[in-house]
Amino acid sequence: MKLKVIISVIMCCVLVNAVSAQSWTADNGNGTFTNPLFYDEFSDPDIIRVGDDFYLAGTTMHSIPGVVVLHSKDLVNWRFCSYAMDRFNMGDEFKLENGKEAYGQGIWAPCIRYHDGKFYIFSNINGHGMQVFIADKAEGPWKHINMGGNIYDLSVLFDDDGKIYAIHKYGAVRMTEIKSDFSGFVDDSERVIIPAGNAMGEGHHVYKIKGKYYILSADYSPMGRMQCARADRIEGPYETCTVSMMETYGVPTGHLVRNVGLGSKVPESGFDFRISDGGGNYMGCATIHQGGIVDTPDGEWWGLSMQDFRSVGRTTCLSPITWKDGWPYFGISGNLGRSPKTWFKPAVSATVEPHAPYDRSDNFNGKTLKPVWQWNHEPVDGKWKLAGGRLRITALPAKDFLWARNTLTQRGIGPVSVTTVTLDASRLKDGDIAGLGLVNMPAAWLGVVKDGKRLVLRRHSQAGNKTEEAPAAAMIWLRMTGDFDRDIARFSYSLDGRQFVDIGDEMLMPYQLKTFQGTRLGLFAYNMKGHEGGYAEFDDYTVQEPMADRCGNLPAGKVITLTNLADGSRALVHKQGMLHFCGKGAREYEGSECKFRVHDRGRGRIVLEAVDGRGFLTVVGEGLSADVRFLKRESEASLLMWQDMLYHQCMLLSLKTGRYIGITPETGAPYSADHAGALPNRRNGVVFEWAETDGE
């Protein structure tokens, strides 16, 4: 379906339900949450608990301010807490000066820790070594120490004997002791504690739990997964096992740029971008991987890990941890290594109302920028300001959009978002360009160009060097509509703020390893003729998320049909009293045998009742094929956890077996409750398309 058709349908629903101002939160409001925690980028997550408070740190690469810290009381709802750094102060590449840039080469993979009343963040900056940030409060201010060295993808342990260890690097896991005053590293302390060939990876997270040392790491070869090592001593020897594997939540790999990555030059317009189609069941790093674990005050354990999530970049998911034989497996009993998409919220004492981490819309009336904003590289002070309820950006010289300084960015947010901003172009000078852009490679932008005394509206796409123009006005509204689940964007504009006109074609938003970020929205102004120009003023930046309200995604009290995406068959009450399948064209396909009433049993739990009176769907025995039955009396074995897959799709998780109800289509066998989860293409028999129907 074309993007504009999808958005038209969604926006009609938004207007009817008046939920356009709502922003994505994982909290379902009924005691459950649905992954991902964020539908925008939050990569390389590291988690700690301090008393009843949880803190989460993540990668920000070349964006400034950098190293984001969020705070939560329940691990599901998060709020912005602080950034650890305002500037790099390390060279031209962080400023987009003298032909140098730091795309994807900034600060990444942070480790957050709390020790003796102080918060610490340890991270790496490419070419500048390990950085340490120290604060009395997670809100800052943060003191910065540059320790240098060649330590990256690290985790830090403050051991009981007062020693401080960094666990770091890829493959062969290394340990280096850190001096207690953070003035450097203990001489000759680096050693390999887990040799290569033990299935360990990178992005380590080290813990001491009940006297044992645990190291979690992610490996992307041959596919993304979570590994764990444990030992009685920090030096080892370690044994290892896999604790999370193949969990994609039915999200396929997205479009990926194959010929632009780390170390590449910033491509010029017209560059031949080689972009893969994505999709299928190849998992790559679309699995949950790399992250940490944390316990609640009541002793529950939870894992937070990142997942490549198409054009939004890498985001974070929350998993219950089940300890077995001394290993912290992601997932629940009966299905270790796989994590529910929807599950019960952590048991904490705090009562938390659902909320998003940021306020994404901004009228620029404040004295400072909202924390959702980050600059693309370091900004030039004095060449931007908040004035009169607007954001003013001076047009500094740049050869194109990706080299424009003082570009103010936000992460793109999915599944679908509509971003609109008002642009006052009346103070632009000859050669100036200002507008709304997609910070990506390939990049794209929609803006106003001052050509002599004339204003022209121009949409430019770096892919194929495509340009479209239209008449402009000094006051104009610019809009980007993004379907981030399908990697598609479209620009439109308005001369009156009410009627919007599409300009240009739909554009791909592929992921690439040059910026190492998802697609971002950017407000920009630059001069293409090599000198400083005038300025642009932006106002009323709004972000609408038409799919953020998911209250109707669980059809409680409704009568539904369940069509299996694997083969188009419908779930049916078989004459033998079991759940079976029914092909299209069969007599029962539209009959009462394929209709089920959804009963809400609270906290995300549901029971399915056959409309034809044969009883309640119940899992008996071990949930093997033909053990998904219809019994006259409802029981605990009838409880299912509804797994919201968006787009009127769902999975049914049996709370008896901890596994999903599904079929293996090619076998002809009836339904069972022993499936591990969805494949990326959602066609392995466990994902249904549900539709409301009449009760007859």
N, C-alpha and C positions, 0 to 999 in steps of 0.2 A: 504494500500500500504506500502511495506517495506521502511524503512528509506533510505536505500542506493539507491533505485529506485527513491524516491522523490528527493533526493539530486542530483542524476545524471541528472534528468530532469531540476531541478532548475539551477544547475551549467552550463549546456549547454546554458540556457537562459542568464546567467550572462556573459558568454564569448561572446555571440552574441551581447549583448547590452552594454558591457564594463562598468558595473555599480558595480562591485564587491567591490569597495572601498567605496561605499556609506553606510552611517549609518542611522538607523531609525530616522526619524523625523515625527511628527504628521502633519506638514505643507504640504498641498497638492500643494502649489505654485500657487493656483488660487483664493486665498481669503478665503479658507476653511481649516479646520483641520479635522483629523480623529483620534478618540481615539483608543488606549491609547496614552497619551502624550509621554510616554517612554515605550519601549518594554523590559525593564529590571526593576529590583526592585527599587521602591521608595515608601516606606510605611509610613503611619502615616503623610501625608503631612499637613503642616500648612503654610498659605500664608499671606503676608502683602503687602501693597503698600506704597512707600515713594516717593511722587511726581509722576514722570512718570515711576518709576522703581518698579518692582515686585520682591519679594524675597520669596523663598520657602525652608523650612527646613524639613528634613526627618530623620527617624530612621536609625541607623547603627548597633545596637546591640553590639556584641563583636568585631566588626571590627575596625581597627585603621589605619589612623586617623578617628575620629568619629564625628557625627552630621554634616551632609552635608548641605550646603547652596548653592542654585542655584539662578541665576539672569536672569530676562527676561524684555524685553520692550513690549511684546505683549501677554504674558500668554501662548503662544504656543511654541515658540522657547526659549530654556533655555541653559545657559552656567554655567559651574562650577564657583562658587564664592569663597568658602572657606570651611574648616572644622573648627569646633569650638574647637576641642581638639586633641592633639597629643598623649596623654597617659591617661590611667586611674590613674596610681600611687596609686592603692588601694588594692593590694594584689596579692597573688600567682595565684588566679583563673583567673586573667586577663592576665597572662603570660604563662599559660599552665605549671606551675611549681608544683612540689611536689604532683602530682596526682590530681591537681585541675584544673577546667576549668570553663569558663563563657559562654558557647554556649547558645545563646538566652537570656542571662541574663545581658547584658551590658546596654547601654543607649538607651532609646526608647521614642517614642511619644513626640517629642519636640514641644514647643510653641515658635514662633518667634514674637517679638514685637519691635516697634520703639517708643521712648518717649523722648521728650526733647533733641533731637540731638544724642541719643545713641540707638544702637541696643542691644536687649536682647534676649537670648534664655534660656528657662526654660525647664528642663527635669528631668527624674528620672533614677538613677542607682540602680538596685536591691541590696538591703542590705545596701545601702549607702545614700539613701534619695534623696532629690531634689537638683539639680545642677543649678547654674545660670552662664551664660556666657555673658559678657558685652564687647562691642566694639564701637569705634567711627565710624568705617566703617564696612560694611558687609563683606569686604575682610579680616577683622581682623587687628591686632592681638586681640585675645579674652582673657579677664581676667576671671578666673574661681573662683567661690565661691561655696563651698559645704555647703548648708544650712541644710542638714540632714532632719529629720522628716519622716513622712509617707504619703507623697503626691505623687500621680502618676496619669497618664492619665489626665494631668492637662492642663488648659488654664489660662491665666493671663489677668486681666483687670486693666489698669491704669485709674482710674475713675477721673471725672472732679474735685472732691474735694481733689485730691491729694492722696487718699487712693489706695492701691494696693491689689487686691484680686486674690486668686487662687481658681479656680473651679475644682473639682477633684473627683476621685474614681468612682465606678461602682454602678448602681442601684439607691440607695439613693444619690442624688447629694449634695456634700458638698462644703462649702465656708470657706476659711481661709484667714485672713488678713496677709499680708506680711509687715514686717517693712521696712520703706523707705530706710534704708541703707543696706538692705538685710543681716542683722546680725542674723535674725531669724524671727519667727512668733509672731504676737501679741498674748499675753497670753489670753487663753479662748475665742479666736475668732472663733474657728471652730464650724460650725453649719450646720445642714441639711436644705437646702433651697428648695429642691424638694424631698419629701418623696418617698420611694420605692413604686412601683405599679403605677407609672405615665408614664410608657413606655419609660423612658429614659435609656441610656446605659452608655457608657464610651468614652474615647477619646474626651473630651469636647473641644469646641471652643466658647469663650465668646466674645460678642461685645456689644457696646452701639451705637444704630442707631436711630437717630432722637428722642433721649430722652428715648427710650425703651431699656431694656436689653434682649438680645437674647443669648441662649445657644444651640449650635448644638452638638449632640452626636450621636454615632453609637451604635446600639444594634445588637448582633449576635443571640439573643434568641427570637423567634425560628429561625430567619434567618436574614441576614445582611440587615440593612436599616438605613436611616438617620432620626433622630428625631430632633425636634426643640421645645424649650420652650421660652416663653416671659413673661415679667413682667414690671411693671412701676417702681419697686424698685429692687435693687440687691438682697435684702432679700426675694423677692417674695411678694405675692403668684404668682406662675407661672401657665400658661395654656400651654398645649403641643399638638403637632400634628406631623404627619409623612410628611416629605417633599421630600423624595426619597425612592422608593420601587421597588424591582424586576427588576432593570436594570442590565442585565448581558451582553448586546451587543451580545447575542448568544454564550457566552463562558461558557462551562460546568465546573463543578468542576473537578479537576484533580485527579490523583492517590494520595492517602493520606496514610501516615504511621499511623496506628492506635495504635501501642503499643510503640512508642517512642515519648516522649513529654517533656514539662517542668518538671524538677525534675528528669527525667530519667538519668540513667548512660549512658555514651557514649558506645554504643554497640560494642562488639567484632566481629571480622570476623566470619561468620557462624551463627550469631544471626538470629533467626526466625522472620524476618520482616513481619508483617501482613499489607498488602497493599491493600487498596480498589481500585476498578476499576475506580471509578469516572464516569463521563458522566451522561446521563439521564437529567431529568429536576429538580432534587433536587438542590436548589440554595445555601444553606449554606451561606458562605461569598463570593461567586463568584459574588455577587451583588456589585455595587458601594456603599461604606459606609465609614464613618469616614473621615472627612476633614473639610476644612474651606471655607469661602466665602470672596470675595473682590470686591470692586468697581473700575471702571476705572475713569480717570479724567473726562470723558464725562458722567458719571453717570450710565453706564451699571453695572450689577452685574453678577459675575461668581462664580462658585463653583469648588473646586478641591477636589476630594475624591479618596480613594484607592479602589482597587478591587483585590481579590485573583485571580491570573492569571496563574494558573497551575505551571509549574516548574520554571518559572522566579521569582516566589514569588508574592509579592504584589506590584502592580504598580499604577500609578496615571492617572486619567481621568479628563477632563475639561467639565463642564456643564454650559449652560446658566441658569441664575436664573430669574424666573418670579415672581414678587411680586403680591400676590393676598390677599386681606383682611388682609394685614399686615404680611403675612407669606412669607418667601423666598423659594419658591418651585424650586427644580431642574427640568429643562425641559422648554418647550415652551408652549405658549398658545394653548389650545386644547389637551394637553397631559402632564399635570402637574404630577410630580413625576417620569417621565421617561425622559431620556436624549438622544438626538441624538448622533449617533456614528460619523456622519459627520455633521458639522455645520459651519456657517460663523465665521470667526475669530473675536475676539474683535475689536471694533472700537477704535484704538489708533492713535496718531499722528505719531509715529515712523514707518518708513519703514524698515522691517526686512527681510533679506534673510533667507530662510529655512536653519537650521543647527541643528546638534546633540549636546547634552550637553557635550560629551567627544570625544576625539580622543582615540579610543580603541586600535589601533595597536601601538607597541612601539619597536624601534630598540635599545633602551637603550643607545643612544648616548648622551643624556642630562646629566646635572649635578645632576638633581633630578628626581625622579620618576614622571610620569604623574599623575595628580589627580584622574584618573580613578582607580588607584591601591589602595588597602587596605590590610593590614596585617591581617591574621587570629590570633587574639589576639595580644598582644604587641610584637614587634620584639626585638631581642637581638642585641643591637648595637655592632658593631665590627665584627659581624659574617655574615654580608652581605655587599655588596658594588656595586656601578657602576664603572666598570673599563674597559678601552679599548673598549668601545662601547658594553659591555656585562653586564648582571646582574650575579653577583657571590653570591652563597648561600653556606655557610659552613654546612656540615652535622653534626648536633647536635644529641645526643642520643634521641631516641623516640621509644616507643613500636609499634606504627604504624602510618599511614598517618595522622589520625585525631589528634594525639598528637605531630606532627612535628612542631617545632618552626620555625619562619621565613618563613612560607608559604605565598607567595604573591598572592593575589586574585583579580579577577574581577568578577563583576556580569555577569551571563550568559544572553545573549540577544537573543530574538526571533524576528520573528516567527521561523526562522531557522538561525543558524550561524555556521561557520566553523572556528575553531581556530587552528592555526598551530604555533609551536615554534621549534627553533633549539636548541638542547642540545649537549654541549660538555662535555662528561663524562670521559675525559682522566685523570682528576685529582681526581677521586673518589678513595677511599681506601676500603679495605675489610670490608664488612657489610654495605656499603653505598647504598642508593637507592635515585635516583633523577628522576624527570619527571614532567608530566602534570596530575593533578588530578581533580576530581569532589568533591568539598567540599559539602557534603550532608550526610544524614544518611538514606539509605546506601550510603557509599562513594565508589569511584572507582578510579583507577589510572593506567596510563601507564608510565613505567619508565625503566631506566637501573639499574640493580643490579650488584654490584661488589662482586663476589664470589671468594675469593682468588685472583688469577690473571686473572680470567675470567670475561668478561662482558656478561650479559644476558639481553635481553629485556623481560619484564614481564608486563602482564596486570592482575590486580587484582580487583575483585569485592567483596565488603563486603557482599553483598547479596548472600547467598549460598556459601561463601568462595571459589569462583571460581578463578582459576589462569590458564593463558596460557603463554607460553614462545616461544621465537623465537631468532635466532642469532642477536646479536647487534654489533654496531661499536662505536668507540669513538665519532664520530660525527653522529648524528641521528636526524631525523625530526619526531616530534610527532604531532598528529592531533586528535581533537575531533570534531565530527559533531553532532550538537544537533538540534533536532526538538522539540522546547520547547512548541509548541501547542499540542504535543502528548506525551510529557514527555519521549522522547526516545533519547538515545545518543549512539554513536558508536566511538570506537578508531581505528586509523590506524597509520601506520608509513612508513617512507621511508629512504632508505640508500643513496639516491642521491638527495633528495629534489624535485624530479619530479614524480616518480612513487610511489604511496602509496598503501599499502597492509592492508586490514582489519585484525584486530586481535580480537578474541573473539566474543561473541554474542552482539546483541543489549542489552542495559541496560535501565532500568526504572530510571527516575529522579523524584521520588515522592516528594511531599511537606510534611514537618513534623514540629512539634512544638518544637523540641529540639534546632536546630539552629535558628528556627523562621525566616529563610531566604530562598530564592530560591536557586537553585543549582548554585554554583560558580565554576569558573575555578581557579585552583591554581598551581603555580610553586613551587616545593618543593625539599628539599634534607634533608635526615636524615640518621642516623646510627642505624641499628637494633641490634647491638651487645653491646650497652650500653656505648659507648665511642664516643668522637668527632672523626670524620673522615676527609676526604678530602673536596673537594668542587666541585660544579657543576657550569657551566656557561651557561646562556641562552641568545639567541639572536633572532632577527627578529620575535617577537611575532605579528602575524597578525590575525585580525578578519574580515572575509568576511560575509556580510549579503545579500545573494542573493535575498531576497524578499523586501529589503528596498526601491528599486525604484518602486514606485507604479503608475508611470505616465501612464502606459498602462491599469490600472485597471478601468478606466472610458472609455468605448469604443466610444468616441465621433466620429460622422461621420460614424460609422459602422452600419451594419444591424445585429441584434441579435435575438436569441430566448431566452425566459425566462422560465426555467423549475422549477416548484415549488417543493422545497425539501419535502413538506408535503406528497405528493402522486405521484410525478413524472409526474404530468400533466403539460401541457404547457399553458401559457397565450395565449388567442385567441381572435380575434375580432369576437364577436357573430353577427349573422345575425340581431339581434335586436338592434345592434349598441352599445353594452356594452362590457366591458372586462369580459370574461368568461374563463373557463378552458376546456382543450381538452386532453383526455386520450391517452396514447400511443396505436397505432394501428388504431386510427381514421383516416379518410381520410385527415382531415385538419392538422394533427400533423406535417407533413413535408411540408405543403403548405404555401402559402403566408399569410394566415390568422393568422399564428403564428409567423410572422416576423415583426420586428419593427426597424425603423431607429432612431438612437440616435442623437438628435440635441443638441449641446452645446450652452447654453444661458448665459454662464459666471458665475463665482463665484460658481462653483459646481452644478449649476442648469441645468437641462436637460428637453427636451420635447421628448416624444415618438410619432412617426408618423407611422401609419399603412402602411405597404408596399403595401397592396392591394388597397390603395387609399381612404379608408373610413374616413380618417381624423386624428386628433390629440387626444391622450388620454387626457381627461379633466374631472376634478372632479366637479360635479354639486351638488347643494343643500348642505346637510351636509355630503356628501360622504358616504351615506348608501349603502347597497347592491343594485346593479344595477345603482348606481349613478356615476360609473366610466365609462364614455361614450367616444365615438369617434365623435368629432365634426369637421366640415369642417374648421372652423377658430380657430386658436390658440389664447389663452387668458392667463391672469394671473393664471387662475385656471388650466392651463395645466402644470405649472411649478412643477417639482419634484426635490428633492435633492437626488442625487445618494449616497447611503450608501455603501461604500466599505467594504465588509466582508472578503476580501482576498480569495484566492483559487477559483477565478472566481465566487464568490458569492456576492450577493448584496441585499439591500432592497431599496424600493422606498418610500420616505417620501413626502407626499403631502404638499406643502407650503400653500395650502388653508385651510386644516383641522388641520395641525400639527401632523397628524397621518399617519400610514403606509398603503399602498395598499396591500391587501391580501384576502385570502379566509379562511373559516372554512370548511375544506374538507368534513367532515362527513355530512354536511347539504345539499350539492348540490347547495347552493346559489352562485350567481356570485360574482365577486370581489367588495369589498367596500374599502373606504379610511378612515376607523375608527378603525384600529388596533393599540394597544398600543406599540407593539414591539415584538422582537423575544424572544422565550423561549430558554434555553440553548442548547437544541438539534436541534434548527433551523427548527423544523418540525411542527410548528403551523400555517403555511400558509402565512408567510410574507417574507420568505427568498427564493430567486431565485438563481439558477445556470444559469449564462448567457454564451452563446456561440456565437461566430461570425459565420455568415452564408452568403450565397449569397443573392442578392437583388431581386430574382425572386419569 
